[in-house]
């Protein structure tokens, strides 16, 4: 942040001591989930240039009198060197992340030359298209995961965890789809999500004030782990209900009386929301909103108000509640922590710092 840069400059100039700078950082520490990705429009401007360079890669394959492999490898090296410049020389985070992403895409193009082409959509949904495509997706995902892992080791940018974790999860899921039944394979996603959440929690415990770098690593782990944990659980619950009622279409599904499912989804959403408050991570709450909105729309429809009315009233109500929770997040956390017996295990409320 700019304030952090000012403090570092003040320490370097001898205006304040490092101890005084640390005290100021703790004083400024907000109760939100702070991170900085885009510094100014100059970062966006550089990213536009990077995208044009990547766009030129396709044209070079047509005009360059060299093997296609050399073109992709050359552009991959170019993006790596650009990332080196942005990370270690100019310290521009957003252009560096974009350069790393374009490096990974160039590596993906190299993999396509050896394993055959496959789109990212088919990689994510490989199990729908057969064993051969599934194996090809595993090969591609393994290459991209390896490229991002190398970038993480070199550049240490927290947001790389988001892409690396997603590719690694898709890789594990694609392998599970080949050798496991559908339900256990879906649990692979939940297992990966829970692992990311636990790692994020451990990092949060290292820096409860969130004034250091650990909080940003934890932030992206929670952003990735929350939906990976929530979606398999909710989708599995709804899928089991569909199987139990032998209902094959959504039209038939909404006509059923599923009071138990309504309470189960609502209870799970409330549980994840309370956990999000305890951990001071909004991503856990956000991941449940789609399912909570859908099940409450169904419940309102079943009450006799009609589907159109339910589809209008429920999102409006949830949206207002989310805004109120966002505004009063600090007070809600403080009230919750006052009644839990193990409050010291969590980040203290803003009012205690």
SULVEN-V244404 format. One record per residue. N is the residue number from 1. RES is the residue in one letter. PSI is psi in whole degrees, -180 to 180 (* if undefined). Layout:
N:RES:PSI, N:RES:PSI
This chain:
1:X:159, 2:X:-38, 3:X:-39, 4:X:-40, 5:X:-39, 6:X:-41, 7:X:-44, 8:X:-41, 9:X:-38, 10:X:-38, 11:X:-43, 12:X:-33, 13:X:-3, 14:X:14, 15:X:-41, 16:X:162, 17:X:161, 18:X:-36, 19:X:-41, 20:X:-38, 21:X:-43, 22:X:-40, 23:X:-39, 24:X:-40, 25:X:-44, 26:X:-35, 27:X:-36, 28:X:-13, 29:X:123, 30:X:167, 31:X:-2, 32:X:-166, 33:X:84, 34:X:139, 35:X:159, 36:X:121, 37:X:-48, 38:X:120, 39:X:-45, 40:X:-178, 41:X:-20, 42:X:-36, 43:X:-44, 44:X:-40, 45:X:-43, 46:X:-38, 47:X:-36, 48:X:-43, 49:X:-40, 50:X:-40, 51:X:-37, 52:X:-39, 53:X:-43, 54:X:-38, 55:X:-35, 56:X:-17, 57:X:-40, 58:X:-39, 59:X:-36, 60:X:-30, 61:X:-25, 62:X:-32, 63:X:-23, 64:X:133, 65:X:52, 66:X:161, 67:X:148, 68:X:-36, 69:X:-41, 70:X:-36, 71:X:-50, 72:X:-42, 73:X:-40, 74:X:-44, 75:X:-35, 76:X:-44, 77:X:-41, 78:X:-47, 79:X:-34, 80:X:-45, 81:X:-37, 82:X:-41, 83:X:-40, 84:X:-44, 85:X:-46, 86:X:-34, 87:X:-48, 88:X:-19, 89:X:-57, 90:X:-15, 91:X:49, 92:X:107, 93:X:-49, 94:X:-50, 95:X:-34, 96:X:-43, 97:X:-42, 98:X:-42, 99:X:-39, 100:X:-41, 101:X:-41, 102:X:-32, 103:X:-45, 104:X:-39, 105:X:-37, 106:X:-39, 107:X:-38, 108:X:-39, 109:X:-37, 110:X:-43, 111:X:-35, 112:X:-29, 113:X:-31, 114:X:-38, 115:X:-6, 116:X:148, 117:X:146, 118:X:136, 119:X:164, 120:X:-32, 121:X:-44, 122:X:-29, 123:X:-41, 124:X:-27, 125:X:33, 126:X:-31, 127:X:-12, 128:X:-16, 129:X:10, 130:X:166, 131:X:-42, 132:X:-47, 133:X:-36, 134:X:-43, 135:X:-40, 136:X:-40, 137:X:-39, 138:X:-42, 139:X:-45, 140:X:-47, 141:X:-35, 142:X:-41, 143:X:-47, 144:X:-41, 145:X:-43, 146:X:-40, 147:X:-44, 148:X:-33, 149:X:-43, 150:X:-41, 151:X:-38, 152:X:-43, 153:X:-36, 154:X:-48, 155:X:-22, 156:X:39, 157:X:122, 158:X:-36, 159:X:-20, 160:X:-28, 161:X:-35, 162:X:-51, 163:X:-42, 164:X:-46, 165:X:-38, 166:X:-46, 167:X:-42, 168:X:-38, 169:X:-44, 170:X:-36, 171:X:-47, 172:X:-39, 173:X:-43, 174:X:-40, 175:X:-39, 176:X:-36, 177:X:-28, 178:X:-31, 179:X:0, 180:X:163, 181:X:165, 182:X:-45, 183:X:-49, 184:X:-35, 185:X:-38, 186:X:-32, 187:X:-19, 188:X:-41, 189:X:-45, 190:X:-40, 191:X:-42, 192:X:-43, 193:X:-45, 194:X:-38, 195:X:-45, 196:X:-40, 197:X:-41, 198:X:-42, 199:X:-42, 200:X:-40, 201:X:-43, 202:X:-39, 203:X:-38, 204:X:-35, 205:X:-24, 206:X:-20, 207:X:75, 208:X:-29, 209:X:-17, 210:X:48, 211:X:-13, 212:X:-163, 213:X:-20, 214:X:-35, 215:X:-32, 216:X:-37, 217:X:-45, 218:X:-39, 219:X:-50, 220:X:-30, 221:X:-39, 222:X:-39, 223:X:-38, 224:X:-45, 225:X:-30, 226:X:-56, 227:X:-34, 228:X:-29, 229:X:-44, 230:X:-48, 231:X:-48, 232:X:-36, 233:X:-49, 234:X:-44, 235:X:-37, 236:X:-40, 237:X:-45, 238:X:-39, 239:X:-39, 240:X:-36, 241:X:-40, 242:X:-42, 243:X:-42, 244:X:-35, 245:X:-3, 246:X:45, 247:X:126, 248:X:-11, 249:X:156, 250:X:-35, 251:X:-43, 252:X:-34, 253:X:-44, 254:X:-12, 255:X:-10, 256:X:156, 257:X:100, 258:X:57, 259:X:-39, 260:X:-40, 261:X:-38, 262:X:-48, 263:X:-37, 264:X:-46, 265:X:-41, 266:X:-42, 267:X:-42, 268:X:-43, 269:X:-41, 270:X:-40, 271:X:-46, 272:X:-35, 273:X:-42, 274:X:-41, 275:X:-41, 276:X:-40, 277:X:-44, 278:X:-43, 279:X:-7, 280:X:46, 281:X:110, 282:X:-20, 283:X:-31, 284:X:-38, 285:X:-45, 286:X:-33, 287:X:-20, 288:X:-10, 289:X:-38, 290:X:-47, 291:X:-40, 292:X:-42, 293:X:-43, 294:X:-44, 295:X:-34, 296:X:-33, 297:X:-43, 298:X:-45, 299:X:-40, 300:X:-39, 301:X:-41, 302:X:-22, 303:X:-9, 304:X:5, 305:X:-16, 306:X:150, 307:X:-40, 308:X:-43, 309:X:-43, 310:X:-41, 311:X:-20, 312:X:-42, 313:X:-45, 314:X:-51, 315:X:-37, 316:X:-45, 317:X:-46, 318:X:-40, 319:X:-44, 320:X:-42, 321:X:-39, 322:X:-42, 323:X:-45, 324:X:-41, 325:X:-40, 326:X:-42, 327:X:-41, 328:X:24, 329:X:-47, 330:X:-45, 331:X:-39, 332:X:-42, 333:X:-44, 334:X:-41, 335:X:-40, 336:X:-43, 337:X:-23, 338:X:-22, 339:X:-7, 340:X:141, 341:X:-12, 342:X:42, 343:X:-27, 344:X:-16, 345:X:-13, 346:X:168, 347:X:131, 348:X:152, 349:X:162, 350:X:-33, 351:X:-17, 352:X:0, 353:X:*
